[in-house]
Amino acid sequence: MLMRLDWIFVTIFVIELVVRFAADGLDPRRFFRSSWNTFDFLVVAVCFIPGVSTSATALRVIRLLRVSRLLRIMPDSRVLLRGLRRAAGPALSLAALTVLLCYLYAVVGWMAFRDHGNADIPGYFDNIGEAMLTMFELLTLEGWNQTLHDLRQVSPFAVPYVISFLLIGTYIVVNLVVGIVINSLDEAYKERDHERALEYMATGGERAGVEATINELRTVLDRLEAQLGTAVQADEPLIISGDGPDAVETTGAQNHQPSRNGSQLAAGETAAVELPRAEVADG
């Protein structure tokens, strides 16, 4: 049954490779340009080589890493991964500091509690390795009260020793880790917002300018249509000025007098043009 399922999935992989090869125009260079295509081809090819079925199964398990490519279509996940990548450096530094802190406390505990002479008390600090393990357990708050109770039977120094380590290791170090992650995520979200702003300035700003121009042209056309209708109803000439959108005006009888002299026209200024009544009526 398992062998049948194995060959069924191998057949599915072969069909997938054929479809992708056809999508690349049956061009081997384009197909093998992708590292994932090369890897998938090797996985499928190994399946047909006798005696390497175990290795092929392991390679097919590695193919599950392809699921990570789905993160491309999940913006929030990409921001999260970017923030975690930013936090990796400071977190490693803090982890090294935590190991150093545990080592210092382990050495102090080894010198203070190693020769307790009580068989009923576990050997928390018999050697440096056991002492480091004890510090890690205290850092995770796993059974710290029992450890403190046992060490108090050896020396009263156990109380300030354990409490100080818990305060420094648990409340300070852990909160620093949380702060580093939150700060990195905040920077990642700010970077994403900045990229979106740049993209909007590159595309959205031009679109907004075109839309504003279209709206202005619509306003001018609406004014012109209304003024043409008014001029036709009043049977008056219409004066159209080419100075801009606001220069479209309907004139009455007072506008029959020329508003520009010859010298102004010679200077290149825009003159009012009187439309004949017949042309206006025909329009």
One Martini backbone bead per residue (centre of mass of N, CA, C, O) as a GRO file, in nm:
protein
  283
    1MET     BB    1   0.059   0.062  -0.022
    2LEU     BB    2   0.302   0.253   0.009
    3MET     BB    3   0.411   0.209  -0.276
    4ARG     BB    4   0.169   0.324  -0.423
    5LEU     BB    5   0.179   0.605  -0.300
    6ASP     BB    6   0.462   0.670  -0.394
    7TRP     BB    7   0.398   0.649  -0.705
    8ILE     BB    8   0.176   0.857  -0.710
    9PHE     BB    9   0.356   1.099  -0.625
   10VAL     BB   10   0.560   1.071  -0.849
   11THR     BB   11   0.359   1.124  -1.075
   12ILE     BB   12   0.283   1.407  -0.981
   13PHE     BB   13   0.570   1.524  -1.008
   14VAL     BB   14   0.599   1.476  -1.310
   15ILE     BB   15   0.360   1.647  -1.400
   16GLU     BB   16   0.465   1.908  -1.279
   17LEU     BB   17   0.723   1.926  -1.447
   18VAL     BB   18   0.588   1.929  -1.725
   19VAL     BB   19   0.422   2.187  -1.683
   20ARG     BB   20   0.664   2.375  -1.620
   21PHE     BB   21   0.815   2.320  -1.883
   22ALA     BB   22   0.586   2.431  -2.064
   23ALA     BB   23   0.575   2.718  -1.931
   24ASP     BB   24   0.892   2.759  -2.037
   25GLY     BB   25   0.885   2.670  -2.349
   26LEU     BB   26   1.076   2.415  -2.363
   27ASP     BB   27   1.323   2.544  -2.196
   28PRO     BB   28   1.594   2.442  -2.023
   29ARG     BB   29   1.721   2.710  -1.931
   30ARG     BB   30   1.468   2.827  -1.795
   31PHE     BB   31   1.410   2.590  -1.606
   32PHE     BB   32   1.714   2.574  -1.464
   33ARG     BB   33   1.722   2.865  -1.342
   34SER     BB   34   1.571   2.733  -1.122
   35SER     BB   35   1.640   2.586  -0.823
   36TRP     BB   36   1.373   2.436  -0.775
   37ASN     BB   37   1.366   2.281  -1.041
   38THR     BB   38   1.630   2.129  -0.998
   39PHE     BB   39   1.554   1.989  -0.737
   40ASP     BB   40   1.298   1.841  -0.840
   41PHE     BB   41   1.441   1.683  -1.061
   42LEU     BB   42   1.629   1.521  -0.873
   43VAL     BB   43   1.413   1.386  -0.705
   44VAL     BB   44   1.275   1.235  -0.941
   45ALA     BB   45   1.528   1.091  -1.052
   46VAL     BB   46   1.597   0.925  -0.793
   47CYS     BB   47   1.332   0.749  -0.793
   48PHE     BB   48   1.452   0.577  -1.062
   49ILE     BB   49   1.680   0.473  -0.880
   50PRO     BB   50   1.816   0.204  -0.771
   51GLY     BB   51   1.866   0.195  -0.410
   52VAL     BB   52   1.740   0.519  -0.338
   53SER     BB   53   1.468   0.550  -0.173
   54THR     BB   54   1.552   0.678   0.096
   55SER     BB   55   1.674   0.935  -0.022
   56ALA     BB   56   1.420   1.023  -0.172
   57THR     BB   57   1.245   1.059   0.077
   58ALA     BB   58   1.417   1.280   0.206
   59LEU     BB   59   1.388   1.480  -0.030
   60ARG     BB   60   1.076   1.502  -0.016
   61VAL     BB   61   1.077   1.631   0.261
   62ILE     BB   62   1.234   1.889   0.173
   63ARG     BB   63   1.001   2.000  -0.011
   64LEU     BB   64   0.842   2.142   0.223
   65LEU     BB   65   0.999   2.416   0.196
   66ARG     BB   66   0.811   2.537  -0.027
   67VAL     BB   67   0.597   2.659   0.165
   68SER     BB   68   0.759   2.925   0.226
   69ARG     BB   69   0.666   3.072  -0.045
   70LEU     BB   70   0.384   3.172   0.073
   71LEU     BB   71   0.496   3.436   0.210
   72ARG     BB   72   0.462   3.629  -0.036
   73ILE     BB   73   0.126   3.639   0.017
   74MET     BB   74   0.212   3.736   0.327
   75PRO     BB   75   0.273   4.029   0.463
   76ASP     BB   76   0.278   3.981   0.772
   77SER     BB   77   0.487   3.752   0.765
   78ARG     BB   78   0.714   3.916   0.641
   79VAL     BB   79   0.733   4.120   0.870
   80LEU     BB   80   0.793   3.916   1.091
   81LEU     BB   81   1.056   3.803   0.968
   82ARG     BB   82   1.201   4.072   0.955
   83GLY     BB   83   1.196   4.124   1.261
   84LEU     BB   84   1.346   3.864   1.346
   85ARG     BB   85   1.603   3.929   1.186
   86ARG     BB   86   1.667   4.188   1.342
   87ALA     BB   87   1.669   4.033   1.633
   88ALA     BB   88   1.906   3.830   1.614
   89GLY     BB   89   2.153   3.990   1.702
   90PRO     BB   90   2.065   4.094   1.987
   91ALA     BB   91   1.979   3.810   2.089
   92LEU     BB   92   2.261   3.681   2.081
   93SER     BB   93   2.394   3.876   2.277
   94LEU     BB   94   2.199   3.812   2.511
   95ALA     BB   95   2.262   3.510   2.524
   96ALA     BB   96   2.559   3.542   2.598
   97LEU     BB   97   2.502   3.697   2.860
   98THR     BB   98   2.339   3.468   2.994
   99VAL     BB   99   2.562   3.255   2.997
  100LEU     BB  100   2.755   3.422   3.170
  101LEU     BB  101   2.568   3.446   3.413
  102CYS     BB  102   2.540   3.141   3.466
  103TYR     BB  103   2.841   3.088   3.508
  104LEU     BB  104   2.890   3.269   3.750
  105TYR     BB  105   2.674   3.135   3.934
  106ALA     BB  106   2.790   2.849   3.914
  107VAL     BB  107   3.060   2.904   4.050
  108VAL     BB  108   2.948   3.011   4.315
  109GLY     BB  109   2.775   2.758   4.382
  110TRP     BB  110   3.006   2.552   4.377
  111MET     BB  111   3.164   2.688   4.618
  112ALA     BB  112   2.906   2.688   4.829
  113PHE     BB  113   2.746   2.374   4.761
  114ARG     BB  114   2.922   2.106   4.715
  115ASP     BB  115   2.988   2.052   5.044
  116HIS     BB  116   2.720   1.944   5.228
  117GLY     BB  117   2.678   1.632   5.341
  118ASN     BB  118   2.384   1.567   5.209
  119ALA     BB  119   2.202   1.299   5.084
  120ASP     BB  120   1.907   1.443   5.048
  121ILE     BB  121   2.056   1.632   4.856
  122PRO     BB  122   2.099   1.729   4.566
  123GLY     BB  123   2.349   1.774   4.309
  124TYR     BB  124   2.358   2.088   4.195
  125PHE     BB  125   2.703   2.144   4.263
  126ASP     BB  126   2.924   1.919   4.187
  127ASN     BB  127   2.950   2.072   3.910
  128ILE     BB  128   2.948   2.277   3.642
  129GLY     BB  129   2.730   2.129   3.483
  130GLU     BB  130   2.517   2.113   3.710
  131ALA     BB  131   2.513   2.418   3.762
  132MET     BB  132   2.412   2.504   3.481
  133LEU     BB  133   2.149   2.341   3.494
  134THR     BB  134   2.038   2.486   3.742
  135MET     BB  135   2.029   2.769   3.615
  136PHE     BB  136   1.832   2.696   3.388
  137GLU     BB  137   1.598   2.609   3.571
  138LEU     BB  138   1.573   2.884   3.711
  139LEU     BB  139   1.519   3.049   3.450
  140THR     BB  140   1.240   2.872   3.401
  141LEU     BB  141   1.098   2.815   3.686
  142GLU     BB  142   1.183   2.513   3.755
  143GLY     BB  143   1.168   2.438   4.078
  144TRP     BB  144   1.281   2.681   4.259
  145ASN     BB  145   1.163   2.628   4.545
  146GLN     BB  146   1.304   2.355   4.594
  147THR     BB  147   1.590   2.454   4.559
  148LEU     BB  148   1.582   2.661   4.786
  149HIS     BB  149   1.513   2.463   5.014
  150ASP     BB  150   1.771   2.287   4.987
  151LEU     BB  151   1.990   2.520   5.013
  152ARG     BB  152   1.909   2.618   5.302
  153GLN     BB  153   2.036   2.357   5.444
  154VAL     BB  154   2.334   2.455   5.380
  155SER     BB  155   2.278   2.780   5.330
  156PRO     BB  156   2.184   3.117   5.377
  157PHE     BB  157   2.295   3.211   5.089
  158ALA     BB  158   2.058   3.104   4.907
  159VAL     BB  159   1.860   3.337   4.903
  160PRO     BB  160   2.022   3.568   4.757
  161TYR     BB  161   2.114   3.391   4.525
  162VAL     BB  162   1.840   3.308   4.395
  163ILE     BB  163   1.691   3.581   4.386
  164SER     BB  164   1.896   3.739   4.213
  165PHE     BB  165   1.882   3.552   3.968
  166LEU     BB  166   1.580   3.582   3.911
  167LEU     BB  167   1.578   3.888   3.865
  168ILE     BB  168   1.787   3.896   3.637
  169GLY     BB  169   1.703   3.652   3.448
  170THR     BB  170   1.387   3.691   3.431
  171TYR     BB  171   1.309   4.009   3.436
  172ILE     BB  172   1.540   4.127   3.256
  173VAL     BB  173   1.615   3.937   3.020
  174VAL     BB  174   1.331   3.869   2.916
  175ASN     BB  175   1.244   4.166   2.871
  176LEU     BB  176   1.464   4.224   2.665
  177VAL     BB  177   1.367   4.028   2.451
  178VAL     BB  178   1.090   4.152   2.412
  179GLY     BB  179   1.193   4.436   2.336
  180ILE     BB  180   1.351   4.354   2.083
  181VAL     BB  181   1.116   4.236   1.922
  182ILE     BB  182   0.929   4.482   1.924
  183ASN     BB  183   1.128   4.681   1.793
  184SER     BB  184   1.170   4.520   1.530
  185LEU     BB  185   0.873   4.520   1.441
  186ASP     BB  186   0.841   4.825   1.429
  187GLU     BB  187   1.058   4.869   1.209
  188ALA     BB  188   0.925   4.686   0.997
  189TYR     BB  189   0.660   4.849   0.971
  190LYS     BB  190   0.793   5.116   0.892
  191GLU     BB  191   0.926   5.009   0.635
  192ARG     BB  192   0.664   4.930   0.496
  193ASP     BB  193   0.535   5.213   0.497
  194HIS     BB  194   0.762   5.344   0.332
  195GLU     BB  195   0.728   5.171   0.078
  196ARG     BB  196   0.434   5.252   0.027
  197ALA     BB  197   0.488   5.555  -0.005
  198LEU     BB  198   0.679   5.530  -0.248
  199GLU     BB  199   0.474   5.385  -0.430
  200TYR     BB  200   0.265   5.612  -0.428
  201MET     BB  201   0.450   5.834  -0.543
  202ALA     BB  202   0.504   5.674  -0.815
  203THR     BB  203   0.180   5.616  -0.877
  204GLY     BB  204  -0.044   5.771  -0.714
  205GLY     BB  205   0.041   6.063  -0.781
  206GLU     BB  206  -0.009   6.051  -1.086
  207ARG     BB  207  -0.304   5.968  -1.065
  208ALA     BB  208  -0.398   6.218  -0.909
  209GLY     BB  209  -0.321   6.423  -1.130
  210VAL     BB  210  -0.507   6.312  -1.351
  211GLU     BB  211  -0.772   6.337  -1.193
  212ALA     BB  212  -0.758   6.643  -1.155
  213THR     BB  213  -0.762   6.715  -1.456
  214ILE     BB  214  -1.033   6.581  -1.521
  215ASN     BB  215  -1.203   6.752  -1.325
  216GLU     BB  216  -1.143   7.023  -1.456
  217LEU     BB  217  -1.258   6.954  -1.735
  218ARG     BB  218  -1.544   6.899  -1.635
  219THR     BB  219  -1.597   7.180  -1.525
  220VAL     BB  220  -1.563   7.332  -1.791
  221LEU     BB  221  -1.784   7.180  -1.948
  222ASP     BB  222  -2.019   7.254  -1.762
  223ARG     BB  223  -1.997   7.559  -1.800
  224LEU     BB  224  -2.024   7.566  -2.106
  225GLU     BB  225  -2.301   7.433  -2.123
  226ALA     BB  226  -2.455   7.639  -1.950
  227GLN     BB  227  -2.378   7.896  -2.120
  228LEU     BB  228  -2.495   7.803  -2.388
  229GLY     BB  229  -2.786   7.779  -2.289
  230THR     BB  230  -2.816   8.076  -2.200
  231ALA     BB  231  -2.749   8.211  -2.474
  232VAL     BB  232  -2.980   8.083  -2.638
  233GLN     BB  233  -3.218   8.187  -2.465
  234ALA     BB  234  -3.117   8.507  -2.482
  235ASP     BB  235  -2.995   8.584  -2.759
  236GLU     BB  236  -2.672   8.596  -2.710
  237PRO     BB  237  -2.363   8.657  -2.714
  238LEU     BB  238  -2.053   8.472  -2.691
  239ILE     BB  239  -1.778   8.490  -2.474
  240ILE     BB  240  -1.451   8.356  -2.535
  241SER     BB  241  -1.182   8.274  -2.330
  242GLY     BB  242  -0.827   8.157  -2.333
  243ASP     BB  243  -0.707   8.192  -2.024
  244GLY     BB  244  -0.902   7.967  -1.901
  245PRO     BB  245  -1.138   7.825  -1.709
  246ASP     BB  246  -1.232   8.116  -1.578
  247ALA     BB  247  -1.274   8.267  -1.880
  248VAL     BB  248  -1.560   8.163  -1.907
  249GLU     BB  249  -1.809   8.376  -2.059
  250THR     BB  250  -2.110   8.553  -2.040
  251THR     BB  251  -2.247   8.793  -2.247
  252GLY     BB  252  -2.392   9.083  -2.297
  253ALA     BB  253  -2.449   9.393  -2.414
  254GLN     BB  254  -2.181   9.508  -2.280
  255ASN     BB  255  -1.990   9.305  -2.466
  256HIS     BB  256  -1.993   9.450  -2.754
  257GLN     BB  257  -1.762   9.589  -2.656
  258PRO     BB  258  -1.448   9.632  -2.675
  259SER     BB  259  -1.181   9.505  -2.447
  260ARG     BB  260  -0.966   9.541  -2.680
  261ASN     BB  261  -0.704   9.662  -2.832
  262GLY     BB  262  -0.472   9.657  -3.074
  263SER     BB  263  -0.215   9.662  -2.895
  264GLN     BB  264  -0.293   9.414  -2.723
  265LEU     BB  265  -0.309   9.216  -2.956
  266ALA     BB  266  -0.013   9.260  -3.049
  267ALA     BB  267   0.103   9.160  -2.760
  268GLY     BB  268  -0.066   8.866  -2.720
  269GLU     BB  269  -0.336   8.883  -2.610
  270THR     BB  270  -0.635   8.776  -2.522
  271ALA     BB  271  -0.923   8.761  -2.710
  272ALA     BB  272  -1.239   8.819  -2.773
  273VAL     BB  273  -1.491   8.602  -2.906
  274GLU     BB  274  -1.754   8.628  -3.128
  275LEU     BB  275  -2.040   8.460  -3.156
  276PRO     BB  276  -2.260   8.380  -3.360
  277ARG     BB  277  -2.594   8.330  -3.342
  278ALA     BB  278  -2.623   8.108  -3.551
  279GLU     BB  279  -2.402   7.916  -3.439
  280VAL     BB  280  -2.523   7.884  -3.162
  281ALA     BB  281  -2.794   7.774  -3.257
  282ASP     BB  282  -2.675   7.530  -3.412
  283GLY     BB  283  -2.528   7.417  -3.143
   0.00000   0.00000   0.00000
